[in-house]
Structures are given as structure tokens and as C-alpha cells.
Amino acid sequence: MDVRTEIRMACDSIKELLIQKNLNYGDSALKPANIFAKGSAVENLSARIDDKLMRIANKGLDKNTLDTVDDLIGYLVLLKIAIKEES
């Protein structure tokens, strides 16, 4: 398989993950309930990104932490959307 196909498949996988999580959780990432965390979407997403980066720092990168990498990519996509919506 060529690299362009691999890129398409990886991006499609993240897209499907985000869509499925949006169906499961609603728009909570971009419209937080602010029950415990009182931050904006950008602040809350930044905290989630910090958590994922800390997990990678603590556990390393291997086949067992690929889900964390997927989550991190997804949160970065959502952060980009949140920043655009705030401006």
C-alpha cells in the first residue's frame, strides 16, 4: 500500500472516531456542560490534550498506546474547530 493510501485510511479512521464519539457524547467537546470543569471548549480541550500527552510521556508509544495517539489527534482536530468558533 502506498503512503497516500495510508494517509487517507488514517485520516478516515480519525474522522469516524470523532463522528462516533459525537453521536455517543453529543457536542460536549465543543459545547461543554461545565458541570465540573468550568472552562471554555478551548480550555477544556487543552486540558484533555495535556492528559493524553501525559499518558504518552508516562507509558511511551507502542501498539498498546495507539488509541491514545488517535484520541490526541481527534482532540487536536476538535481544538482547531473550537478555536475557529471562538474567533
CYANA upper distance limits for C-alpha pairs under 8 A (distance plus 0.5 A):
  1 MET  CA      5 THR  CA      7.03
  1 MET  CA      6 GLU  CA      7.45
  2 ASP  CA      6 GLU  CA      6.96
  3 VAL  CA      7 ILE  CA      6.63
  4 ARG  CA      8 ARG  CA      6.74
  5 THR  CA      9 MET  CA      6.66
  6 GLU  CA     10 ALA  CA      6.60
  7 ILE  CA     11 CYS  CA      6.62
  8 ARG  CA     12 ASP  CA      6.48
  9 MET  CA     13 SER  CA      6.59
 10 ALA  CA     14 ILE  CA      6.94
 11 CYS  CA     15 LYS  CA      6.63
 12 ASP  CA     16 GLU  CA      6.65
 13 SER  CA     17 LEU  CA      6.69
 14 ILE  CA     18 LEU  CA      6.68
 14 ILE  CA     70 ASP  CA      7.00
 14 ILE  CA     73 ILE  CA      7.89
 14 ILE  CA     74 GLY  CA      6.78
 15 LYS  CA     19 ILE  CA      6.71
 15 LYS  CA     74 GLY  CA      8.37
 16 GLU  CA     20 GLN  CA      6.53
 17 LEU  CA     21 LYS  CA      6.61
 17 LEU  CA     74 GLY  CA      8.23
 18 LEU  CA     22 ASN  CA      6.51
 18 LEU  CA     74 GLY  CA      6.84
 19 ILE  CA     23 LEU  CA      6.77
 20 GLN  CA     24 ASN  CA      6.74
 21 LYS  CA     25 TYR  CA      6.32
 21 LYS  CA     26 GLY  CA      8.06
 22 ASN  CA     26 GLY  CA      5.30
 22 ASN  CA     27 ASP  CA      6.40
 22 ASN  CA     28 SER  CA      8.30
 27 ASP  CA     31 LYS  CA      6.06
 27 ASP  CA     32 PRO  CA      7.97
 28 SER  CA     32 PRO  CA      5.06
 28 SER  CA     33 ALA  CA      6.99
 29 ALA  CA     41 ALA  CA      6.78
 29 ALA  CA     44 ASN  CA      8.29
 29 ALA  CA     45 LEU  CA      7.39
 29 ALA  CA     78 LEU  CA      7.77
 30 LEU  CA     41 ALA  CA      5.65
 30 LEU  CA     42 VAL  CA      8.47
 30 LEU  CA     78 LEU  CA      7.80
 30 LEU  CA     82 ALA  CA      6.55
 31 LYS  CA     41 ALA  CA      6.85
 32 PRO  CA     40 SER  CA      7.79
 32 PRO  CA     41 ALA  CA      6.66
 32 PRO  CA     44 ASN  CA      8.43
 34 ASN  CA     38 LYS  CA      5.18
 34 ASN  CA     39 GLY  CA      7.42
 37 ALA  CA     44 ASN  CA      7.68
 39 GLY  CA     43 GLU  CA      5.86
 39 GLY  CA     44 ASN  CA      6.15
 40 SER  CA     44 ASN  CA      6.57
 41 ALA  CA     45 LEU  CA      6.41
 41 ALA  CA     79 LEU  CA      8.30
 41 ALA  CA     82 ALA  CA      6.70
 42 VAL  CA     46 SER  CA      6.51
 42 VAL  CA     79 LEU  CA      6.52
 42 VAL  CA     82 ALA  CA      6.28
 42 VAL  CA     83 ILE  CA      6.83
 43 GLU  CA     47 ALA  CA      6.82
 44 ASN  CA     48 ARG  CA      6.88
 45 LEU  CA     49 ILE  CA      6.65
 45 LEU  CA     75 TYR  CA      6.96
 45 LEU  CA     78 LEU  CA      8.07
 45 LEU  CA     79 LEU  CA      6.61
 46 SER  CA     50 ASP  CA      6.68
 46 SER  CA     79 LEU  CA      7.86
 47 ALA  CA     51 ASP  CA      6.80
 48 ARG  CA     52 LYS  CA      6.83
 48 ARG  CA     75 TYR  CA      7.90
 49 ILE  CA     53 LEU  CA      6.65
 49 ILE  CA     72 LEU  CA      6.57
 49 ILE  CA     75 TYR  CA      6.90
 49 ILE  CA     76 LEU  CA      7.90
 50 ASP  CA     54 MET  CA      6.57
 51 ASP  CA     55 ARG  CA      6.76
 52 LYS  CA     56 ILE  CA      6.83
 52 LYS  CA     68 THR  CA      6.77
 52 LYS  CA     69 VAL  CA      8.32
 52 LYS  CA     71 ASP  CA      8.03
 52 LYS  CA     72 LEU  CA      6.63
 53 LEU  CA     57 ALA  CA      6.60
 53 LEU  CA     72 LEU  CA      8.15
 54 MET  CA     58 ASN  CA      6.56
 55 ARG  CA     59 LYS  CA      6.26
 55 ARG  CA     60 GLY  CA      8.06
 55 ARG  CA     68 THR  CA      8.22
 56 ILE  CA     60 GLY  CA      5.33
 56 ILE  CA     61 LEU  CA      6.68
 56 ILE  CA     65 THR  CA      7.84
 56 ILE  CA     68 THR  CA      7.89
 59 LYS  CA     65 THR  CA      8.08
 60 GLY  CA     65 THR  CA      7.90
 61 LEU  CA     65 THR  CA      6.25
 61 LEU  CA     66 LEU  CA      7.66
 62 ASP  CA     66 LEU  CA      7.04
 65 THR  CA     69 VAL  CA      7.21
 66 LEU  CA     70 ASP  CA      6.79
 67 ASP  CA     71 ASP  CA      6.65
 68 THR  CA     72 LEU  CA      6.56
 69 VAL  CA     73 ILE  CA      6.70
 70 ASP  CA     74 GLY  CA      6.65
 71 ASP  CA     75 TYR  CA      6.58
 72 LEU  CA     76 LEU  CA      6.66
 73 ILE  CA     77 VAL  CA      6.82
 74 GLY  CA     78 LEU  CA      6.78
 75 TYR  CA     79 LEU  CA      6.44
 76 LEU  CA     80 LYS  CA      6.70
 77 VAL  CA     81 ILE  CA      6.99
 78 LEU  CA     82 ALA  CA      6.58
 79 LEU  CA     83 ILE  CA      6.54
 80 LYS  CA     84 LYS  CA      6.76
 81 ILE  CA     85 GLU  CA      6.66
 82 ALA  CA     86 GLU  CA      6.66
 83 ILE  CA     87 SER  CA      6.92
